[in-house]
Amino acid sequence: MRVGLYDDPVFGEHDAGPGHPERPERLEAVRRGLRQGGLVEALVPLAPRPATRAELLRVHTPEHVDRVAAAEGKSVRFDPDTAMGPRSYGAATRAAGAVVDAVESVLDGAIDRAFCSVRPPGHHATPDRAMGFCVLNNVAVGVAAALARGLSRVAVIDFDVHHGNGTQEAFYRDRRVLFVSSHQFPFYPGTGDLDEVGEGDGRGFTVNLPMPAGMGDGDYRRAYREIVEPIGRVFDPELVLVSAGFDAYRDDPLGGMALTPAGFAELMDVCLAVASGAARGRLVAVLEGGYDMDGIADSTAAVVGRMLGRLFSAPDAAPRPDVERLLEAYRTAHARHWPVLRA
């Protein structure tokens, strides 16, 4: 299994401001996890390139692309959470470009899968706004590149603890893109309720799984095995992209969930199951959140190890007693669009 790794010192040059939790040490934690997991030698190192303006404009408005470009060489604050430093522009364009290059390399058969260890993250960036630590929507730009190549079914699975509102907005009316997000709710950014299912031709192709705080491996296992996997297999994407946020880790300072590295490995196993049909295993995972350094290290190793085809031990944590009620709410909301959930 040829799994590419996109990493570059440029991503450490993004400066979100003093004391900001989205800091360069996050990528050092990724590297530590891959080293300690004995995975580095099994990966194909790949260099990111900047996304072109045309590639960004498939998702973002010209005004937003211009605002980001105008920040080059400056310190700019978009909102209380989101800022760019003098060298952030190069990091942001290469973060999006890394995902585009990963998509193209996978579709061309140069590699089978890819993990993009990039920052700034992207899934909160809407077509016209930077927010939630995110400047450009890396995953959405990658999806748009796949669609431009002629794919008709692309799935995005987002297991960050926060809802991927920007990715949802980008494809809310597009039936070619299945967007699935599991996230703590109510929580930042306030979107991702069950009734947000898409509009127009895209109705039913947004699948939100809002979760109460405190859910752990057993709860996520049931949600992903009983909801995400059946829907994903029926959609049968030609490519899967994963917004791999590790802030649902049990000790993350910004989240309130209880996942362990074994739980993250199982989430990736479901993502790979969704990619096992028309996608022929093709998958691109992109780093989003995660702010506990040990959690990032261990969870990255678990996820990338699974992408490499290594076996994992399924977590043995029992689900919470109220998970049945939650799963029934998911089925009620989504079975009208995905009858497989009634089986």
C-alpha positions in Angstrom: 0.0 0.0 0.0 1.6 3.3 -1.2 0.6 6.0 1.2 2.0 9.5 0.6 2.9 11.9 3.4 2.7 15.6 2.7 4.7 17.6 5.2 7.0 20.7 4.8 8.7 23.2 7.1 6.6 25.9 5.5 3.6 24.8 7.5 5.4 25.6 10.7 5.7 29.2 9.5 2.0 29.9 9.9 1.6 32.2 12.9 -1.9 32.4 14.4 -0.7 34.6 17.2 0.9 34.3 20.7 -0.5 31.6 22.8 -2.8 30.3 20.1 -3.7 26.6 20.4 -3.3 26.1 16.6 0.5 26.2 16.9 3.5 24.7 15.0 4.1 22.1 17.7 1.1 20.2 16.4 3.0 19.1 13.4 6.0 18.1 15.5 3.5 15.9 17.4 2.4 14.3 14.1 6.0 13.6 13.2 6.7 12.2 16.7 3.7 9.9 16.4 4.8 8.6 13.0 8.4 8.0 14.3 7.3 6.2 17.4 4.8 4.1 15.5 7.6 2.9 13.1 5.7 4.3 10.1 8.0 6.8 8.6 9.9 4.3 6.4 6.6 2.9 5.0 5.4 6.3 3.8 6.2 8.1 0.5 7.4 11.7 1.3 5.9 14.2 -1.0 6.4 18.0 -1.3 3.4 20.3 -1.4 2.9 22.9 -4.0 0.9 26.1 -3.8 -2.7 25.9 -4.9 -3.3 28.1 -7.9 -5.8 30.9 -7.9 -8.0 28.9 -10.3 -8.0 26.0 -8.0 -9.0 28.1 -5.0 -11.7 29.9 -7.0 -13.5 26.5 -7.5 -14.5 26.9 -3.9 -13.8 30.4 -2.6 -15.1 33.8 -3.9 -12.6 36.1 -5.6 -13.0 38.6 -2.8 -11.9 36.0 -0.2 -9.0 34.8 -2.2 -7.9 38.4 -2.7 -8.2 39.1 1.1 -6.0 36.1 1.9 -3.4 37.1 -0.8 -3.3 40.7 0.5 -2.2 39.3 3.9 1.1 38.1 2.5 4.0 39.6 4.5 1.6 41.1 7.1 -0.1 40.2 10.3 -3.8 40.2 9.8 -6.7 39.2 12.1 -9.9 38.0 10.4 -11.8 37.4 13.7 -10.9 36.8 17.4 -9.9 33.2 16.6 -8.4 33.4 13.2 -5.2 35.3 12.1 -2.3 35.2 9.6 1.3 36.2 10.2 3.8 37.5 7.7 4.6 34.0 6.4 1.1 32.4 6.7 0.1 33.0 3.1 2.7 30.5 1.8 1.6 27.9 4.4 -2.1 28.4 3.6 -1.7 28.1 -0.2 0.5 25.1 0.2 -1.9 23.4 2.6 -4.6 23.7 0.0 -2.2 22.7 -2.8 -1.0 19.7 -0.9 -4.5 18.3 -0.9 -5.0 19.1 -4.6 -1.7 17.3 -5.4 -2.7 14.4 -3.2 -6.0 14.0 -5.0 -4.3 14.2 -8.4 -1.6 11.7 -7.4 -4.1 9.2 -6.0 -6.3 9.5 -9.1 -3.3 9.2 -11.4 -2.2 6.0 -9.5 1.1 7.4 -8.3 0.0 6.6 -4.8 -2.9 4.7 -3.3 -3.7 7.0 -0.3 -2.2 10.2 1.3 -2.0 11.9 4.7 -1.7 15.7 4.5 0.0 17.0 7.6 -0.8 20.7 7.0 -1.7 23.9 8.7 -3.6 26.2 8.8 -6.5 23.8 9.0 -9.5 24.3 6.7 -12.9 22.8 7.4 -14.4 26.0 9.0 -13.4 28.3 6.1 -16.5 29.1 4.1 -16.4 30.2 0.4 -16.2 33.8 1.5 -14.8 33.8 5.1 -11.9 32.7 7.2 -13.0 31.5 10.6 -12.3 28.9 13.4 -8.5 28.9 12.9 -9.1 28.1 9.1 -8.1 30.3 6.2 -8.7 28.3 3.1 -10.8 25.1 3.0 -8.2 22.6 2.1 -10.5 19.6 1.9 -13.1 21.5 -0.2 -10.5 22.6 -2.6 -9.4 19.0 -3.0 -12.9 17.8 -3.6 -13.4 20.5 -6.2 -10.2 19.3 -7.9 -11.6 15.7 -8.0 -14.9 17.0 -9.5 -12.9 18.9 -12.1 -11.2 15.7 -13.1 -14.7 14.3 -13.9 -15.6 12.3 -10.8 -19.3 12.2 -10.1 -19.3 10.8 -6.5 -16.9 12.1 -3.8 -17.4 11.5 -0.1 -16.1 13.7 2.7 -16.0 12.2 6.2 -15.3 14.7 9.0 -14.6 13.4 12.5 -13.2 16.6 13.9 -14.9 17.4 17.2 -16.2 20.6 15.6 -18.7 20.7 12.7 -17.2 21.3 9.3 -19.5 24.1 8.4 -17.3 25.5 5.6 -17.2 22.2 3.8 -20.9 21.7 4.2 -21.6 25.1 2.8 -19.4 24.6 -0.2 -21.3 21.5 -1.3 -24.8 21.9 0.3 -26.6 21.8 -3.1 -24.3 19.4 -4.8 -25.4 15.7 -5.0 -22.0 14.7 -6.3 -20.6 15.2 -2.8 -21.6 13.2 0.2 -20.6 15.2 3.3 -20.8 13.3 6.7 -19.8 15.0 9.9 -19.8 13.7 13.5 -19.3 16.5 16.0 -20.0 17.7 19.5 -23.3 19.6 19.6 -24.2 22.2 20.7 -20.7 23.5 20.2 -18.7 25.8 18.0 -19.5 26.9 15.3 -23.2 26.3 16.1 -24.1 24.5 12.9 -24.5 20.8 12.1 -28.0 20.0 13.5 -29.8 16.9 12.3 -32.2 18.9 10.0 -29.3 20.3 8.0 -29.4 17.7 5.1 -28.7 19.8 2.0 -30.8 21.7 -0.4 -32.1 21.4 -3.9 -30.3 18.7 -5.8 -28.0 18.1 -2.8 -30.9 17.3 -0.4 -30.0 14.2 1.6 -26.3 14.3 0.7 -25.4 16.2 3.9 -25.4 13.8 6.8 -24.9 15.4 10.2 -24.4 13.4 13.4 -24.5 15.8 16.3 -23.3 14.2 19.5 -23.5 15.2 23.2 -20.3 15.7 25.0 -18.6 12.7 26.6 -19.0 10.2 23.8 -16.2 7.7 23.6 -15.0 4.7 21.5 -18.1 2.5 21.9 -20.5 5.3 21.0 -18.5 6.4 18.0 -18.1 2.8 16.9 -21.9 2.3 16.8 -22.6 5.6 15.0 -20.0 4.9 12.4 -20.7 1.2 11.8 -24.5 1.6 11.9 -25.0 5.0 10.2 -21.8 6.2 8.3 -20.7 2.9 6.8 -24.1 1.9 5.4 -24.7 5.3 3.8 -21.2 5.5 2.5 -21.4 2.1 0.9 -24.7 2.9 -0.8 -23.3 6.2 -2.1 -20.2 4.2 -3.3 -17.8 7.2 -3.9 -15.0 7.2 -6.4 -12.8 8.9 -3.9 -12.9 9.6 -0.1 -11.5 12.6 1.6 -11.3 12.6 5.4 -11.1 15.7 7.6 -9.0 14.1 10.3 -9.3 16.2 13.4 -8.0 14.7 16.6 -9.7 17.1 19.0 -12.3 14.4 19.9 -9.4 12.8 21.8 -10.2 12.2 25.5 -7.7 14.8 26.9 -8.0 17.5 24.2 -8.3 20.9 25.9 -10.7 22.3 23.3 -13.1 19.3 23.0 -15.4 17.4 25.3 -15.3 13.9 23.8 -13.5 10.7 25.0 -12.0 9.0 21.9 -8.8 7.0 22.3 -6.2 6.3 19.5 -7.9 2.9 19.0 -11.2 4.7 18.5 -9.7 6.9 15.8 -8.2 3.8 14.1 -11.7 2.3 13.9 -13.1 5.5 12.4 -10.5 5.3 9.7 -11.4 1.6 9.2 -14.9 2.8 8.4 -13.6 5.4 6.0 -11.6 2.7 4.3 -14.7 0.5 4.1 -16.6 3.4 2.4 -13.7 3.6 -0.1 -13.6 -0.1 -0.8 -16.0 0.0 -3.8 -15.8 2.3 -6.7 -13.0 4.2 -5.0 -10.8 1.1 -5.0 -9.3 2.1 -1.7 -8.4 5.6 -2.8 -8.5 8.0 0.1 -6.9 11.3 1.2 -6.8 12.3 4.9 -6.1 15.9 5.9 -5.2 17.2 9.3 -7.8 19.5 10.9 -7.9 20.1 14.7 -6.3 18.4 17.7 -4.6 20.3 20.5 -3.3 17.7 22.9 0.2 16.9 21.7 0.2 13.3 22.9 -3.3 12.8 21.5 -2.2 14.1 18.1 0.9 11.9 18.1 -0.8 8.6 19.1 -4.0 9.2 17.1 -2.0 10.1 14.0 0.0 6.9 14.3 -3.2 4.9 14.7 -4.9 6.4 11.7 -1.9 6.3 9.4 -1.1 2.8 10.4 -4.6 1.8 9.4 -4.2 3.6 6.1 -1.1 1.5 5.5 -3.2 -1.6 6.0 -1.9 -2.5 9.4 -4.2 -4.4 11.7 -5.7 -2.7 14.8 -7.3 -3.8 17.9 -10.9 -2.6 18.1 -11.6 -0.7 21.2 -13.6 -2.6 23.8 -15.3 0.4 25.5 -19.0 -0.1 25.9 -21.4 2.5 24.5 -23.3 4.8 26.8 -26.9 3.7 27.7 -28.4 6.6 25.8 -26.7 5.8 22.5 -29.8 3.8 21.3 -31.9 7.0 21.5 -29.2 8.9 19.6 -29.0 6.3 16.8 -32.7 6.3 16.4 -32.7 10.0 16.0 -30.1 9.6 13.3 -32.1 7.0 11.5 -35.3 9.1 11.7 -33.5 12.1 10.2 -31.6 10.3 7.4 -33.6 7.2 6.5 -35.9 9.2 4.2 -32.9 9.8 2.0 -31.0 6.6 2.8 -33.5 3.7 3.1 -30.6 1.4 4.0 -30.9 2.7 7.5 -34.3 1.0 7.8 -32.9 -2.4 7.2 
